[in-house]
Amino acid sequence: MRASRLVNLLLLLQTRGQLSAPELARELEVSTRTVYRDVEALSEAGVPIYAERGPHGGIRLVDGYRTRLTGLTPEEADALFMSGLPGPAAELGLGTVVAAARLKVLAALPPELRTRAARLTERFHLDAPAWFRTPDEVPHLEVLAGAVWDGRRLEIRYRRSPDRVVTRQVEPLGLVLKAGTWYLVGRCEGQDRTYRVSQIVEASAGSERFDRPPEFDLASFWAESIAAYERQLPRLAVTLRLAPAGVAVLRDVIGRRATEAAVTAADPEPEGSLRIQLTFESIEEAMGPVMRLGAYAEVLDPPVLRDAVLDAALGIVGRYRSAVPEVALPLPGVVSPRPGSPQPGRRDPPRTRD
């Protein structure tokens, strides 16, 4: 464990330059005192590492020192070959580069790791986009990637709505691939903004460069943007009465994790049904999942959603009844009464005595 940590400390300093002891402690998930002990151990082993005191001080390697650490553990080799995404790399114009890099790394591995890595790529494949979704067309992605890499300003024409295209001068700070969709993060008019790449009509990178903000962190910005977006979304609380057999259907509709959370927080009802709470953005978004639940669920609140479901159900019944007027359509989970047995809501005619 300690040997691996010493190697990681050394590689952090080699790739990032000077770092403070607290920064190294956070990266290595150890205490500051442990960092100082590790630095002392590396120094005793002959590594030219030293610490500078003062407000701008830190731990660093002697300028020009490079390690020759080439060993990979089996787990590290697995992770390396699982991390490659041929599709996104090709969209960025790096498909051949990634393939060549993987080939060189594979050739440099010891025979046992080379066999393991080759077997891994034969047996696992990562396909990021969701089902039944055509990937966005991103013809300008390679231009954007080049501008991000070189730090050159971009002029883009961006489709804000179906009938409105605007021109923007953007300092590109990064590209993000989210669920198969590319987004450009850039600074425009002093503010950091996000642009969906498929909505960029034109893009051209000029020769003028810009200074990347040293405090900007793409991963942190994206996480904060997602959190802010989710906080700003409208919330519609929906209360359903769900039949026990509907839990499996709900799992297919909203996913296993969300279903488990809803069922855990649900209130049981005497007849065995569950009173569950779900959250949607709008009535329109709620209609699809609720209609897919069919007769397994009853909307209790809000009334406007209940009325919308009733209107949709009456429309469906009317359409099928007009086509086959004499056929009664059984509902899922509802047992049809036996011939001659009393039916709910219907009074049998009085019988006459002989």
C-alpha positions as CSV (number, residue, x, y, z in Angstrom):
1,M,0.0,0.0,0.0
2,R,2.7,2.5,1.0
3,A,4.9,1.7,-2.1
4,S,1.9,2.4,-4.4
5,R,1.2,5.7,-2.5
6,L,4.9,6.8,-2.9
7,V,4.7,6.1,-6.6
8,N,1.4,8.1,-6.9
9,L,3.0,11.0,-5.0
10,L,5.9,11.0,-7.3
11,L,3.8,11.0,-10.4
12,L,1.5,13.8,-9.1
13,L,4.6,16.0,-8.6
14,Q,5.9,15.1,-12.0
15,T,2.7,15.8,-13.9
16,R,1.5,18.9,-11.9
17,G,4.6,20.5,-10.6
18,Q,4.7,22.0,-7.2
19,L,1.8,21.0,-4.8
20,S,1.2,21.9,-1.2
21,A,1.2,19.2,1.5
22,P,-2.6,19.6,2.0
23,E,-3.2,19.3,-1.7
24,L,-1.2,16.1,-1.9
25,A,-3.0,14.8,1.2
26,R,-6.4,15.3,-0.5
27,E,-5.2,13.6,-3.7
28,L,-3.8,10.6,-1.8
29,E,-6.5,10.5,0.8
30,V,-4.0,10.6,3.7
31,S,-3.1,13.0,6.5
32,T,-0.6,15.9,5.9
33,R,1.8,14.2,8.4
34,T,1.8,11.1,6.2
35,V,2.7,13.2,3.2
36,Y,5.7,14.6,5.0
37,R,6.8,11.2,6.1
38,D,6.5,9.9,2.4
39,V,8.5,12.9,1.2
40,E,11.2,12.1,3.7
41,A,11.2,8.5,2.6
42,L,11.6,9.4,-1.1
43,S,14.4,11.8,-0.3
44,E,16.3,9.1,1.6
45,A,15.8,6.8,-1.4
46,G,17.7,9.3,-3.6
47,V,14.7,11.1,-5.2
48,P,15.5,14.8,-5.7
49,I,12.4,16.1,-3.9
50,Y,12.3,19.0,-1.5
51,A,9.8,21.3,0.2
52,E,9.7,25.1,0.0
53,R,8.4,27.1,3.0
54,G,6.3,30.2,2.9
55,P,2.8,31.2,1.6
56,H,3.7,30.2,-2.0
57,G,5.7,27.2,-1.0
58,G,5.1,23.5,-1.5
59,I,6.6,20.2,-2.4
60,R,8.3,19.7,-5.7
61,L,10.9,17.8,-7.7
62,V,14.1,19.2,-9.0
63,D,13.6,20.8,-12.4
64,G,14.2,18.4,-15.2
65,Y,13.8,15.2,-13.1
66,R,11.7,12.6,-14.7
67,T,10.8,9.1,-13.4
68,R,11.1,6.0,-15.4
69,L,8.2,4.2,-13.8
70,T,6.6,2.0,-16.4
71,G,5.0,-0.8,-14.3
72,L,1.2,-1.3,-14.4
73,T,-0.8,-3.5,-12.1
74,P,-3.4,-5.8,-13.6
75,E,-6.2,-3.6,-12.4
76,E,-4.6,-0.5,-13.8
77,A,-4.1,-2.2,-17.2
78,D,-7.8,-3.2,-17.1
79,A,-8.9,0.3,-16.3
80,L,-6.8,1.8,-19.1
81,F,-8.3,-0.4,-21.8
82,M,-11.8,0.0,-20.5
83,S,-11.5,3.8,-20.5
84,G,-11.2,4.0,-24.3
85,L,-14.3,5.3,-26.2
86,P,-13.8,4.8,-29.9
87,G,-17.0,6.6,-30.9
88,P,-16.3,9.9,-29.0
89,A,-12.6,9.8,-29.9
90,A,-13.5,9.5,-33.6
91,E,-15.9,12.4,-33.3
92,L,-13.1,14.5,-31.8
93,G,-10.9,13.6,-34.7
94,L,-8.7,11.4,-32.5
95,G,-9.8,8.0,-33.5
96,T,-6.5,6.9,-35.2
97,V,-4.5,8.6,-32.4
98,V,-6.3,6.7,-29.7
99,A,-6.0,3.4,-31.6
100,A,-2.2,4.0,-32.1
101,A,-1.7,4.9,-28.4
102,R,-3.6,1.8,-27.2
103,L,-1.5,-0.4,-29.6
104,K,1.8,1.1,-28.2
105,V,0.7,0.6,-24.6
106,L,-0.4,-3.0,-25.4
107,A,3.0,-3.7,-27.0
108,A,4.8,-2.3,-24.0
109,L,2.9,-4.4,-21.4
110,P,4.4,-7.7,-20.1
111,P,3.0,-10.8,-21.8
112,E,0.6,-11.7,-18.9
113,L,-0.9,-8.2,-18.8
114,R,-1.0,-8.0,-22.6
115,T,-3.1,-11.2,-22.8
116,R,-5.4,-9.9,-20.0
117,A,-5.9,-6.5,-21.7
118,A,-6.6,-8.1,-25.1
119,R,-9.1,-10.5,-23.5
120,L,-10.8,-7.5,-21.8
121,T,-11.3,-5.6,-25.1
122,E,-12.7,-8.8,-26.7
123,R,-15.3,-9.3,-23.9
124,F,-16.4,-5.8,-23.0
125,H,-17.7,-2.9,-25.1
126,L,-19.1,0.4,-23.9
127,D,-21.9,2.1,-25.9
128,A,-22.7,5.4,-24.3
129,P,-25.9,6.7,-26.1
130,A,-29.3,5.6,-24.8
131,W,-31.6,3.1,-26.6
132,F,-33.8,4.2,-29.5
133,R,-31.9,7.5,-29.8
134,T,-30.3,8.7,-33.0
135,P,-26.9,10.3,-32.1
136,D,-26.8,14.1,-32.7
137,E,-25.0,15.3,-35.8
138,V,-21.9,17.2,-34.7
139,P,-20.1,18.2,-37.9
140,H,-18.2,21.0,-36.1
141,L,-17.0,19.0,-33.1
142,E,-13.5,18.6,-34.5
143,V,-13.1,22.4,-35.0
144,L,-14.3,23.0,-31.4
145,A,-11.9,20.4,-30.0
146,G,-9.0,22.0,-31.8
147,A,-9.9,25.4,-30.4
148,V,-10.3,24.0,-26.9
149,W,-6.9,22.3,-27.1
150,D,-5.1,25.3,-28.6
151,G,-6.8,28.0,-26.6
152,R,-8.1,29.9,-29.6
153,R,-11.2,32.0,-29.7
154,L,-14.3,30.8,-31.6
155,E,-17.0,32.4,-33.5
156,I,-20.1,30.3,-33.6
157,R,-23.6,30.6,-34.9
158,Y,-25.9,29.0,-32.4
159,R,-29.5,27.9,-32.9
160,R,-31.4,29.3,-29.9
161,S,-34.8,28.2,-31.2
162,P,-36.2,26.8,-34.5
163,D,-36.5,30.3,-36.0
164,R,-33.6,32.1,-34.3
165,V,-29.8,31.8,-34.8
166,V,-27.4,34.1,-32.9
167,T,-23.7,34.8,-33.4
168,R,-21.4,34.5,-30.4
169,Q,-17.7,35.1,-29.7
170,V,-16.7,32.3,-27.3
171,E,-13.5,31.4,-25.4
172,P,-13.8,27.6,-25.4
173,L,-12.9,26.0,-22.1
174,G,-13.9,22.4,-22.5
175,L,-16.1,19.7,-24.1
176,V,-18.4,17.4,-22.1
177,L,-20.0,14.2,-23.3
178,K,-23.2,13.6,-21.3
179,A,-25.3,10.5,-22.1
180,G,-24.2,10.5,-25.8
181,T,-24.7,14.3,-26.2
182,W,-21.8,16.7,-26.6
183,Y,-21.7,20.1,-24.9
184,L,-19.3,23.0,-25.3
185,V,-18.4,25.0,-22.2
186,G,-17.1,28.5,-23.0
187,R,-16.8,32.0,-21.7
188,C,-18.9,34.5,-23.5
189,E,-19.2,38.2,-22.5
190,G,-17.5,37.4,-19.2
191,Q,-19.8,34.5,-18.2
192,D,-19.3,30.8,-18.4
193,R,-22.0,29.2,-20.6
194,T,-22.9,25.8,-22.0
195,Y,-23.8,25.2,-25.6
196,R,-25.2,22.0,-27.1
197,V,-22.8,21.1,-29.9
198,S,-25.6,19.8,-32.2
199,Q,-27.2,23.3,-32.2
200,I,-24.0,25.0,-33.5
201,V,-24.8,25.8,-37.1
202,E,-21.3,27.2,-37.9
203,A,-18.0,27.3,-36.1
204,S,-14.7,28.9,-37.0
205,A,-11.6,29.2,-34.9
206,G,-9.5,32.4,-35.4
207,S,-5.8,32.8,-34.8
208,E,-6.3,34.9,-31.7
209,R,-5.6,33.1,-28.5
210,F,-6.9,33.7,-25.0
211,D,-5.6,33.1,-21.5
212,R,-7.4,30.2,-19.9
213,P,-8.7,31.1,-16.4
214,P,-6.3,29.3,-14.0
215,E,-9.1,28.8,-11.4
216,F,-11.5,27.2,-13.9
217,D,-12.1,23.4,-13.3
218,L,-14.2,21.8,-16.0
219,A,-15.5,18.9,-13.9
220,S,-16.5,21.2,-11.0
221,F,-18.2,23.6,-13.3
222,W,-20.2,20.8,-14.9
223,A,-21.2,19.3,-11.6
224,E,-22.4,22.7,-10.3
225,S,-24.2,23.4,-13.6
226,I,-26.1,20.1,-13.4
227,A,-27.1,20.8,-9.7
228,A,-28.2,24.3,-10.6
229,Y,-30.2,23.1,-13.6
230,E,-32.0,20.4,-11.5
231,R,-32.8,23.0,-8.8
232,Q,-34.4,25.3,-11.3
233,L,-36.6,22.7,-12.9
234,P,-40.3,22.9,-12.0
235,R,-41.5,20.2,-9.7
236,L,-44.9,18.5,-9.9
237,A,-45.7,16.2,-7.0
238,V,-47.9,13.2,-8.1
239,T,-49.6,10.9,-5.7
240,L,-50.6,7.4,-7.1
241,R,-52.4,4.4,-5.7
242,L,-50.4,1.5,-7.0
243,A,-51.5,-2.1,-7.1
244,P,-48.9,-4.6,-5.9
245,A,-48.6,-6.1,-9.3
246,G,-47.8,-2.6,-10.6
247,V,-44.4,-2.3,-8.8
248,A,-42.7,-4.4,-11.5
249,V,-44.2,-2.2,-14.2
250,L,-43.2,1.0,-12.4
251,R,-39.6,-0.4,-12.3
252,D,-39.7,-0.6,-16.1
253,V,-41.1,2.9,-16.4
254,I,-38.9,5.0,-14.0
255,G,-36.0,2.6,-13.2
256,R,-35.1,0.3,-10.4
257,R,-33.5,2.9,-8.1
258,A,-36.3,5.4,-8.3
259,T,-38.9,2.7,-7.8
260,E,-37.2,1.3,-4.7
261,A,-37.0,4.8,-3.2
262,A,-40.7,5.4,-3.9
263,V,-41.9,2.1,-2.6
264,T,-39.8,2.4,0.6
265,A,-41.4,5.8,1.3
266,A,-44.9,4.7,0.3
267,D,-47.8,4.4,2.7
268,P,-49.5,1.0,2.6
269,E,-53.3,0.9,2.2
270,P,-55.7,-1.7,3.7
271,E,-56.4,-3.5,0.4
272,G,-52.7,-4.0,-0.2
273,S,-52.1,-1.1,-2.6
274,L,-49.4,1.5,-2.0
275,R,-49.8,5.2,-1.9
276,I,-46.6,6.5,-3.5
277,Q,-45.2,9.9,-4.3
278,L,-43.4,10.6,-7.6
279,T,-42.0,13.9,-8.9
280,F,-42.1,15.1,-12.5
281,E,-41.3,18.4,-14.3
282,S,-44.8,18.9,-15.7
283,I,-48.2,17.4,-16.5
284,E,-46.9,16.5,-20.0
285,E,-43.9,14.7,-18.6
286,A,-46.0,12.8,-16.1
287,M,-48.6,11.6,-18.6
288,G,-46.4,9.1,-20.4
289,P,-45.3,7.1,-17.3
290,V,-48.7,7.2,-15.7
291,M,-50.4,6.0,-18.9
292,R,-47.9,3.2,-19.2
293,L,-48.9,2.0,-15.7
294,G,-52.4,1.5,-17.1
295,A,-54.9,0.0,-14.7
296,Y,-52.2,-0.8,-12.1
297,A,-52.2,2.9,-10.9
298,E,-54.8,5.5,-10.0
299,V,-53.9,9.2,-9.9
300,L,-55.0,10.7,-6.6
301,D,-53.3,14.1,-6.9
302,P,-53.1,16.6,-8.6
303,P,-56.6,16.8,-10.0
304,V,-55.4,18.3,-13.2
305,L,-53.3,15.2,-14.0
306,R,-56.2,12.9,-12.9
307,D,-58.5,14.8,-15.4
308,A,-55.9,14.5,-18.2
309,V,-55.5,10.8,-17.7
310,L,-59.3,10.4,-17.6
311,D,-59.6,12.3,-20.9
312,A,-56.9,10.2,-22.5
313,A,-58.5,7.0,-21.3
314,L,-61.9,7.9,-22.5
315,G,-60.4,8.8,-25.9
316,I,-58.8,5.4,-26.1
317,V,-62.0,3.6,-25.0
318,G,-64.1,5.6,-27.5
319,R,-61.7,4.8,-30.3
320,Y,-61.7,1.0,-29.7
321,R,-65.4,0.8,-28.8
322,S,-66.3,2.5,-32.1
323,A,-64.2,0.0,-34.0
324,V,-65.5,-3.1,-32.1
325,P,-68.6,-2.0,-30.3
326,E,-69.7,-5.4,-28.9
327,V,-66.3,-6.4,-27.4
328,A,-65.6,-5.8,-23.8
329,L,-61.9,-5.3,-23.3
330,P,-60.6,-6.8,-20.0
331,L,-58.2,-4.6,-18.0
332,P,-54.8,-6.0,-16.7
333,G,-55.2,-7.5,-13.2
334,V,-59.0,-7.5,-13.4
335,V,-60.6,-10.9,-13.3
336,S,-63.7,-11.2,-15.5
337,P,-66.8,-12.4,-13.6
338,R,-68.1,-15.9,-14.3
339,P,-71.2,-16.2,-16.4
340,G,-74.3,-15.8,-14.2
341,S,-72.3,-14.3,-11.2
342,P,-73.3,-10.9,-9.9
343,Q,-71.2,-8.0,-11.3
344,P,-70.1,-5.0,-9.3
345,G,-72.3,-2.0,-10.0
346,R,-75.0,-4.0,-11.7
347,R,-78.2,-5.3,-10.1
348,D,-79.6,-8.6,-11.2
349,P,-83.3,-8.6,-12.3
350,P,-85.6,-9.9,-9.5
351,R,-86.4,-13.5,-9.7
352,T,-90.0,-14.8,-9.8
353,R,-91.2,-17.6,-7.8
354,D,-92.7,-20.6,-9.5
